[in-house]
Amino acid sequence: MRKRLFAILQYVIFLGGGLFLVWWQLKSMTTTEKEEFYASVKNANYWIVFPIAIMSILSHISRSMRWKLLMAPLGYRPKLRNVFSVTMIGYLANSAIPRLGEILKCTFLAKYENLKVDKLVGTIIVERSFDFICYLIFIGITVLIQIDTISEFVKTKLNLISSSTSMPIWLKFTILFSSLIFIWMGLKWLLKKYPENKIFAKINHFIHGIWEGFRSIKKLENRKVFLLHTVFIWAMYLGQIYLGFWGMEGTADLSMKAAFSVLTLATLSMIVTPGGIGSFPIFVMQTLLIYGIAAPLGKAFGWIMWGVSTILVIVIGLSCLVLIPYLNKLKNESDTAHN
């Protein structure tokens, strides 16, 4: 009962936070900014939505195929249409309640393919752990390919901070770096000292799960295909952002480097609120400010990209939810007739 109340409270907080961000974004705009925002949305080239939607669907199909590879060592060979369907149902659920999608994915697939839920959950943990590592690598690539732009941005921010105090920038950076090392060493000591503590046990389990997830990829028979799917998925994500730039006059000249930055922050927004509601446009807007894009235009771009992605998930997710029992019923009747 306590866990259920906590889950409901967590959902209300996250969804409420997202809705508040939507209201706050619109309310905080000046009259001029609102005019620029609505003009940007109105004048956008919506023909670009079709190739973006295709790239999005391809990434979902590739993710479904990659998940199938993780099931292969378990002896599971589910049909791709079922894996894709439950993947989209999972996205639909996650857009409302965080982490519910992972549970539904495993439950639905286990039901229609006669598989064991607990083993499917294990594959989800491996997949999420590997995705987290890929995200960290992507952040590193984003920084490396545009070190000058990011360095200048960070330097500007640090100068603003240093102007309010007499402490030199290099000393602040040293203190920050030393603090991070101290926190990491302290966390390692606490995990060893109090292994039975519930909070520390969960942290240790999370870190161990990420490491085991990374190691398990080496044991896959088709790990090259698995890695190719991973690269393709991220390429489709990146391509959607870059193609989206062409849809608005003010962002058409932005480079692939800017797309890297937008995708990095946009991915983080999905963690902040369910489906990135409210937070996605803010994160995109703040990122595009680095590249000289005005806030109203950056916010409009964020809303359009979030809207396309969300509408796609809702339409396909609901369609899969309705069709999956019907398609499997037809398949079972066909198998029975042949027998």
C-alpha positions as CSV (number, residue, x, y, z in Angstrom):
1,M,0.0,0.0,0.0
2,R,2.8,2.4,0.9
3,K,4.6,1.7,-2.4
4,R,1.5,2.3,-4.4
5,L,0.9,5.6,-2.6
6,F,4.5,6.6,-3.2
7,A,4.2,5.7,-6.9
8,I,1.0,7.8,-7.2
9,L,2.6,10.7,-5.4
10,Q,5.7,10.5,-7.6
11,Y,3.5,10.5,-10.7
12,V,1.5,13.6,-9.5
13,I,4.7,15.4,-8.7
14,F,6.4,14.7,-12.1
15,L,3.3,15.3,-14.2
16,G,2.4,18.4,-12.1
17,G,5.9,19.7,-12.6
18,G,5.6,19.2,-16.3
19,L,2.2,21.0,-16.5
20,F,3.6,23.8,-14.3
21,L,6.5,24.3,-16.7
22,V,4.1,24.5,-19.6
23,W,2.1,27.2,-17.8
24,W,5.2,29.0,-16.6
25,Q,6.7,29.1,-20.1
26,L,3.7,30.6,-21.7
27,K,3.0,33.0,-18.8
28,S,6.6,34.2,-18.5
29,M,6.7,35.4,-22.1
30,T,6.4,39.1,-22.8
31,T,3.9,40.2,-25.4
32,T,6.6,40.6,-28.0
33,E,8.0,37.1,-27.2
34,K,4.6,35.5,-27.6
35,E,4.1,37.2,-31.0
36,E,7.5,35.9,-32.1
37,F,6.8,32.4,-30.7
38,Y,3.4,32.1,-32.4
39,A,4.8,33.5,-35.6
40,S,7.7,30.9,-35.6
41,V,5.2,28.1,-35.0
42,K,2.8,29.4,-37.7
43,N,5.5,29.9,-40.3
44,A,7.3,26.6,-39.8
45,N,7.7,24.2,-42.7
46,Y,5.6,21.3,-41.6
47,W,6.4,19.2,-44.6
48,I,9.6,18.3,-42.8
49,V,7.5,16.5,-40.2
50,F,7.0,13.5,-42.6
51,P,10.7,12.5,-42.9
52,I,11.2,13.2,-39.2
53,A,8.3,10.8,-38.4
54,I,9.8,8.1,-40.7
55,M,13.2,8.5,-38.9
56,S,11.4,8.2,-35.5
57,I,9.6,5.0,-36.5
58,L,12.8,3.5,-37.9
59,S,14.5,4.2,-34.6
60,H,11.7,2.4,-32.8
61,I,11.9,-0.6,-35.1
62,S,15.6,-0.8,-34.7
63,R,15.3,-0.6,-30.9
64,S,12.8,-3.5,-31.1
65,M,15.2,-5.6,-33.2
66,R,18.0,-4.8,-30.7
67,W,15.8,-6.0,-27.8
68,K,15.2,-9.2,-29.7
69,L,19.0,-9.8,-29.8
70,L,19.1,-9.5,-26.0
71,M,16.4,-12.2,-25.7
72,A,18.2,-14.6,-28.0
73,P,20.6,-16.0,-25.3
74,L,17.5,-16.9,-23.3
75,G,16.1,-19.0,-26.2
76,Y,13.4,-16.5,-26.9
77,R,12.4,-15.8,-30.5
78,P,9.4,-13.4,-30.3
79,K,7.8,-12.0,-33.4
80,L,9.0,-8.6,-34.4
81,R,5.5,-7.2,-34.7
82,N,4.8,-8.1,-31.1
83,V,8.1,-6.7,-29.9
84,F,7.5,-3.4,-31.8
85,S,3.9,-3.2,-30.5
86,V,4.9,-3.6,-26.8
87,T,7.8,-1.2,-27.3
88,M,5.4,1.5,-28.5
89,I,2.9,0.7,-25.7
90,G,5.8,1.1,-23.3
91,Y,6.6,4.6,-24.7
92,L,2.9,5.5,-24.4
93,A,2.8,4.5,-20.8
94,N,6.1,6.2,-19.9
95,S,4.7,9.5,-21.3
96,A,2.3,9.5,-18.5
97,I,3.9,7.5,-15.7
98,P,7.7,7.1,-15.5
99,R,9.0,3.4,-15.6
100,L,5.5,2.0,-16.1
101,G,6.3,1.4,-19.7
102,E,9.1,-1.1,-18.8
103,I,6.6,-3.2,-16.7
104,L,3.9,-3.2,-19.4
105,K,6.4,-4.1,-22.1
106,C,7.5,-7.2,-20.3
107,T,3.9,-8.1,-19.2
108,F,2.4,-7.8,-22.7
109,L,5.2,-9.6,-24.5
110,A,5.2,-12.4,-21.9
111,K,1.4,-12.8,-22.4
112,Y,1.4,-12.9,-26.2
113,E,4.6,-14.9,-26.7
114,N,4.3,-17.2,-23.6
115,L,7.6,-16.0,-22.1
116,K,8.7,-15.4,-18.5
117,V,8.3,-11.9,-17.2
118,D,11.3,-12.0,-14.8
119,K,13.7,-12.9,-17.6
120,L,12.3,-10.2,-19.8
121,V,12.9,-7.7,-17.0
122,G,16.5,-8.7,-16.9
123,T,16.9,-7.9,-20.6
124,I,15.3,-4.4,-20.0
125,I,17.8,-3.8,-17.2
126,V,20.7,-4.7,-19.5
127,E,19.3,-2.5,-22.3
128,R,18.8,0.5,-20.0
129,S,22.3,0.1,-18.5
130,F,23.8,0.1,-21.9
131,D,21.8,3.1,-23.0
132,F,23.0,5.0,-20.0
133,I,26.6,4.2,-21.0
134,C,25.9,5.3,-24.6
135,Y,24.4,8.5,-23.3
136,L,27.6,9.3,-21.4
137,I,29.7,8.6,-24.4
138,F,27.4,10.8,-26.5
139,I,27.9,13.7,-24.0
140,G,31.7,13.2,-24.3
141,I,31.5,13.3,-28.1
142,T,29.3,16.4,-28.0
143,V,31.9,18.2,-25.8
144,L,34.9,17.1,-27.9
145,I,33.6,18.1,-31.3
146,Q,32.8,21.7,-30.2
147,I,35.1,22.3,-27.3
148,D,35.6,25.9,-28.3
149,T,31.9,26.8,-28.3
150,I,31.3,25.0,-25.0
151,S,34.4,26.4,-23.4
152,E,33.4,29.9,-24.3
153,F,29.9,29.3,-22.9
154,V,31.3,27.9,-19.7
155,K,33.8,30.7,-19.4
156,T,31.1,33.3,-19.8
157,K,29.0,31.6,-17.0
158,L,32.0,31.4,-14.7
159,N,32.9,35.0,-15.3
160,L,29.3,36.0,-14.3
161,I,29.7,33.9,-11.1
162,S,33.2,35.2,-10.3
163,S,32.1,38.8,-10.8
164,S,29.8,38.4,-7.8
165,T,32.6,37.2,-5.5
166,S,36.3,37.9,-5.0
167,M,37.3,34.2,-5.4
168,P,39.3,33.5,-8.6
169,I,37.8,31.2,-11.2
170,W,40.6,28.7,-11.0
171,L,40.2,28.3,-7.3
172,K,36.4,27.7,-7.7
173,F,37.2,25.0,-10.3
174,T,39.7,23.4,-8.1
175,I,37.3,23.3,-5.1
176,L,34.5,21.9,-7.4
177,F,36.8,19.1,-8.8
178,S,38.1,18.3,-5.3
179,S,34.6,18.1,-3.9
180,L,33.5,15.7,-6.6
181,I,36.4,13.4,-5.9
182,F,35.7,13.6,-2.1
183,I,32.0,12.8,-2.7
184,W,32.9,9.8,-4.9
185,M,35.4,8.4,-2.3
186,G,33.0,9.0,0.5
187,L,30.2,7.2,-1.4
188,K,32.5,4.2,-2.0
189,W,33.4,4.0,1.7
190,L,29.7,4.2,2.7
191,L,28.8,1.4,0.3
192,K,31.4,-0.8,1.9
193,K,30.8,0.2,5.4
194,Y,27.0,-0.1,5.4
195,P,26.1,-2.7,2.7
196,E,22.8,-3.6,4.5
197,N,21.4,-0.1,4.4
198,K,18.5,0.0,2.0
199,I,19.4,3.3,0.3
200,F,23.1,2.4,-0.1
201,A,22.1,-1.1,-1.3
202,K,20.0,0.4,-4.0
203,I,22.8,2.7,-5.1
204,N,25.2,-0.2,-5.1
205,H,22.7,-2.4,-7.1
206,F,22.3,0.4,-9.6
207,I,26.1,0.8,-10.2
208,H,26.5,-3.0,-10.3
209,G,23.7,-3.3,-12.8
210,I,25.2,-0.8,-15.2
211,W,28.6,-2.6,-15.0
212,E,27.0,-6.0,-15.5
213,G,24.9,-4.6,-18.4
214,F,28.0,-3.4,-20.1
215,R,29.8,-6.8,-19.6
216,S,26.8,-8.8,-20.8
217,I,27.0,-7.2,-24.3
218,K,30.4,-9.0,-24.8
219,K,28.6,-12.3,-24.4
220,L,26.1,-11.7,-27.2
221,E,26.6,-13.8,-30.3
222,N,25.6,-10.9,-32.6
223,R,27.1,-8.1,-30.6
224,K,28.3,-6.3,-33.8
225,V,24.7,-6.2,-35.0
226,F,23.7,-5.0,-31.5
227,L,26.2,-2.2,-31.7
228,L,25.1,-1.3,-35.2
229,H,21.5,-1.0,-34.1
230,T,22.7,1.2,-31.2
231,V,24.6,3.5,-33.6
232,F,21.6,3.6,-36.0
233,I,19.2,4.5,-33.2
234,W,21.3,7.5,-32.0
235,A,21.9,8.5,-35.7
236,M,18.1,8.6,-36.2
237,Y,17.6,10.7,-33.0
238,L,20.3,13.1,-34.2
239,G,19.0,13.2,-37.7
240,Q,15.5,14.2,-36.5
241,I,16.9,17.2,-34.6
242,Y,19.2,18.3,-37.6
243,L,16.3,17.8,-40.1
244,G,14.1,19.8,-37.7
245,F,16.4,22.8,-38.0
246,W,15.5,23.0,-41.7
247,G,11.9,23.4,-40.8
248,M,12.3,26.9,-39.4
249,E,13.9,29.9,-41.0
250,G,15.7,31.0,-37.9
251,T,17.3,27.6,-37.2
252,A,18.0,26.5,-40.8
253,D,21.7,27.5,-40.7
254,L,22.5,25.5,-37.5
255,S,25.1,22.8,-37.8
256,M,25.2,19.2,-36.8
257,K,27.2,20.2,-33.8
258,A,24.2,22.2,-32.5
259,A,22.1,19.1,-33.1
260,F,24.4,17.1,-30.8
261,S,24.0,19.6,-28.1
262,V,20.2,19.8,-28.4
263,L,19.9,16.0,-28.4
264,T,22.1,15.8,-25.3
265,L,19.9,18.2,-23.3
266,A,16.6,17.0,-24.8
267,T,17.4,13.4,-23.6
268,L,17.9,14.7,-20.1
269,S,14.5,16.5,-20.2
270,M,12.8,13.1,-20.6
271,I,14.1,12.2,-17.2
272,V,12.9,15.4,-15.5
273,T,9.2,15.1,-16.5
274,P,7.1,12.3,-18.0
275,G,7.7,12.3,-21.8
276,G,9.6,15.6,-21.4
277,I,6.3,17.6,-21.1
278,G,7.2,21.2,-20.3
279,S,10.9,20.6,-19.7
280,F,11.7,19.6,-23.3
281,P,11.1,23.1,-24.8
282,I,13.0,24.7,-22.0
283,F,16.1,22.5,-22.3
284,V,16.1,23.0,-26.1
285,M,15.6,26.8,-25.8
286,Q,18.5,27.1,-23.3
287,T,20.7,25.0,-25.5
288,L,20.0,27.1,-28.7
289,L,20.8,30.3,-26.8
290,I,24.4,29.2,-26.9
291,Y,24.2,29.3,-30.7
292,G,22.6,32.8,-30.8
293,I,19.0,31.6,-31.3
294,A,16.4,33.9,-29.6
295,A,14.5,32.4,-26.8
296,P,11.0,32.5,-28.5
297,L,12.3,30.8,-31.6
298,G,14.2,28.2,-29.6
299,K,11.1,27.5,-27.5
300,A,8.9,27.2,-30.6
301,F,11.4,24.8,-32.1
302,G,11.4,22.8,-28.9
303,W,7.6,22.6,-28.8
304,I,7.3,21.5,-32.4
305,M,9.9,18.7,-32.0
306,W,8.3,17.6,-28.7
307,G,4.8,17.7,-30.3
308,V,5.8,15.6,-33.3
309,S,7.4,13.0,-31.1
310,T,4.6,12.9,-28.6
311,I,1.8,12.7,-31.2
312,L,3.6,9.9,-32.9
313,V,3.9,7.9,-29.7
314,I,0.3,8.5,-28.8
315,V,-1.1,7.5,-32.2
316,I,1.1,4.4,-32.8
317,G,1.0,3.4,-29.1
318,L,-2.8,3.4,-29.0
319,S,-3.0,1.6,-32.3
320,C,-0.7,-1.1,-31.1
321,L,-2.7,-1.4,-27.8
322,V,-5.9,-2.0,-29.8
323,L,-4.5,-4.2,-32.5
324,I,-2.0,-6.5,-30.7
325,P,-4.7,-8.8,-29.1
326,Y,-6.6,-8.9,-32.5
327,L,-3.5,-9.8,-34.5
328,N,-2.4,-12.5,-32.1
329,K,-5.9,-13.9,-32.0
330,L,-5.9,-14.3,-35.8
331,K,-2.4,-15.9,-35.6
332,N,-3.6,-18.4,-33.0
333,E,-6.7,-19.3,-35.0
334,S,-4.6,-19.8,-38.1
335,D,-2.2,-22.1,-36.3
336,T,-5.1,-24.1,-34.8
337,A,-6.7,-24.5,-38.3
338,H,-3.4,-25.8,-39.8
339,N,-3.1,-28.3,-36.9
